[in-house]
Amino acid sequence: MNSATVRNLLVRGMLAGLGAGLLALVAAYFLGEPNVDSAISFEEAHSHEHEMEIVSRSLQSTAGLATGVLVYGVAFGGIAALAFSFALGRVGRFSPRATALLLSGCALLAVYVVPFLKYPANPPSVGNPDTIGKRTTLYFLMMVLSVLLTIAATILGKRLAPRIGTWYATVGALAAFAVAIGLAYAFLPVINEVPKDFPATLLWRFRLSALAIQTVLWGGFGLVFGELAERLLNPKPVTAAASGRVAVPS
């Protein structure tokens, strides 16, 4: 794949990330923001300290939310496009559209779902401010481990496939990945800073909405970018009827 093709894929990846970010923004506004408001109301009702609001809540839930989600979508769209350029043809004989969907699913699993199961997202009023640095470090450590182990499992499956077949190689690679992730879950410290009187239903809804937003983001990216990459790499030939030409018999 030459540099011009990679550059075109990078641009399409960022555009697809922007489109997926718009879908995720809608999901975040209607699914996530109501739970954030409920958590803030709980925090205000149980807190005796009143802090001055630097940025208004209305601005946070509109312009701030849009900026964060769209920038996130564009950035990860570009990174995913570069990963697609490397993975196409190396992970199997898949079309560009199928490769994009496969890559998006793996990215959702490795970048978000696996770290989320160990260190799930928390709404406002949950978590000790003194441990935010520790919690952030552990989360990113889990994310890096997940990405590296996903790459290692893919390499393992590719090397085992000629010996034991694609099916058993895939099962073996997934089993090795699950064991390694299980060990990481067991050895990394547990963080439980949910207040005793915090509503369990609200916590569940918030975490479920966070997972739904990421699913919409990566699912939308896979569909949009897959279509754009398919049209770039496998363009359909222009027929005589489509080009407006009429065949004249000799």
C-alpha positions, 0 to 999 in steps of 0.5 A, a space after each residue: 500500500 503506497 503513501 497516497 493510499 494510506 493518506 487517503 485512508 487516513 482522511 477517510 478514517 478521520 471523516 468516519 470518526 467525525 460521523 461516528 462521533 456525531 452518532 455517539 454525541 446523540 447517544 451521549 446526550 439522550 442516554 448519558 446526560 440524564 444519569 449525570 444530572 441525577 448523579 450531580 443532584 445526589 452529590 449536591 444533596 449529600 454535600 455540605 460544601 458548595 463550590 463555585 461552578 467554573 463552567 456552567 452545567 448547560 455548557 458542559 452538557 452541550 458544547 463541552 460534550 460535543 467538543 469532547 466526543 467529536 475530537 475523540 472520534 476524529 482522533 481515534 478514527 485516524 489511529 484506526 485508519 492507520 491500523 487498518 492500513 497495516 491490518 488489511 490482508 494480514 489478518 485474513 482474506 477479508 474485504 476492506 469493509 469486513 476488515 474495518 468491521 473486524 478492526 472496530 470490534 477488536 478496538 471496542 473490545 481491547 480499548 474499552 470493554 476489557 478495561 471497563 470490566 476491571 475499572 468501570 466508568 463512575 458518575 459524579 459523586 463516586 470516587 475519592 478525589 485524592 485517588 484520581 491519579 492512581 485510578 487514572 494510571 491503573 485504567 490506562 495500564 489496563 488499556 495498554 495491557 489489553 491492546 498489547 495482549 490483543 496484538 499478541 493473541 492475533 500473532 499467536 493465532 496466525 502462527 498456529 493456523 498453519 499447524 493446527 488449522 484456523 479454527 483451533 488456532 483461533 480458539 487457542 489464541 482466544 483462550 490465551 488472551 482470556 487467561 492473560 486478561 484474567 491474570 491481569 484482573 487478579 493482580 491489579 488492585 481493586 478500586 471500590 469507592 462507591 458511597 454506601 447510599 449511592 443508588 445502585 440503579 443509577 450506577 448501573 444505568 450510568 455504566 450501561 449508557 457509557 458502554 452503549 455510547 462506545 458501542 455506537 461510536 465504534 460500530 458507526 465508525 466500522 460501518 462508515 469507514 468500511 464503506 469508504 475504504 471499500 469504495 477507495 480500494 475496490 472501485 466499481 468499474 464504470 459501465 457504458 450505461 453509467 457513463 452515458 456512452 452507447 455501444 455502436 456495433 461494428 
